[in-house]
Amino acid sequence: MNSSVLSLACDIHSSVALLYALVPHSSVRAEPRLSNAKAIVRNHALPPSENFLLSLKQSLSGRMRTIGELEHELSSFGDTRRLILSAAARREVQLDLSHALGADTGVSL
């Protein structure tokens, strides 16, 4: 997984610190990386509750799950997909960004 675009996008919107990375223009604009990074950054403003983060981490304990599985399991929290993307933007979880974001995207701690 090439996380340089995700790291750069998340750090730009982080109030804690900035990380600068030299990334070739072609890599930044490569799909699905660019669309994935944009989707994650768009959802950064939606703060997941502590209860959601605890439930998410318990669901991921020791194994990778898909966004679809987590949406079904954690549906009581509302817009689970947006909350997962927000958690990824905050580096609470990691996403498999090798393909376009969708129900089959892998999520891990």
Backbone hydrogen bonds, N-H to C=O, Kabsch-Sander energy under -0.5 kcal/mol:
donor,donor_aa,acceptor,acceptor_aa,energy
3,S,1,M,-0.9
7,S,3,S,-3.2
8,L,4,S,-2.3
9,A,5,V,-2.8
10,C,6,L,-2.8
11,D,7,S,-2.5
12,I,8,L,-1.8
13,H,9,A,-1.0
14,S,11,D,-0.9
23,V,21,A,-0.8
27,S,24,P,-0.8
28,V,24,P,-2.0
29,R,25,H,-2.1
34,L,30,A,-2.2
36,N,32,P,-2.7
37,A,33,R,-2.7
38,K,34,L,-2.5
39,A,35,S,-2.3
40,I,36,N,-2.2
41,V,37,A,-2.5
42,R,38,K,-2.6
43,N,39,A,-1.2
44,H,41,V,-1.4
46,L,43,N,-1.1
53,L,49,S,-2.5
54,L,50,E,-2.5
55,S,51,N,-2.4
56,L,52,F,-3.0
57,K,53,L,-2.6
58,Q,54,L,-2.1
59,S,55,S,-2.2
60,L,56,L,-1.5
61,S,57,K,-0.6
61,S,58,Q,-0.7
63,R,60,L,-2.2
65,R,107,V,-2.4
67,I,105,T,-1.9
68,G,103,A,-3.0
70,L,66,T,-2.3
71,E,67,I,-2.8
72,H,68,G,-1.9
73,E,69,E,-2.5
74,L,70,L,-2.9
75,S,72,H,-0.8
77,F,74,L,-2.0
78,G,75,S,-1.7
80,T,78,G,-2.2
83,L,79,D,-1.9
84,I,80,T,-2.6
85,L,81,R,-2.4
86,S,82,R,-2.3
87,A,83,L,-2.3
88,A,84,I,-2.2
89,A,85,L,-2.2
90,R,86,S,-1.5
91,R,88,A,-1.5
92,E,87,A,-3.0
93,V,87,A,-0.7
94,Q,108,S,-3.4
96,D,106,G,-2.4
97,L,95,L,-1.0
105,T,102,G,-1.9
107,V,65,R,-3.4
108,S,94,Q,-2.5
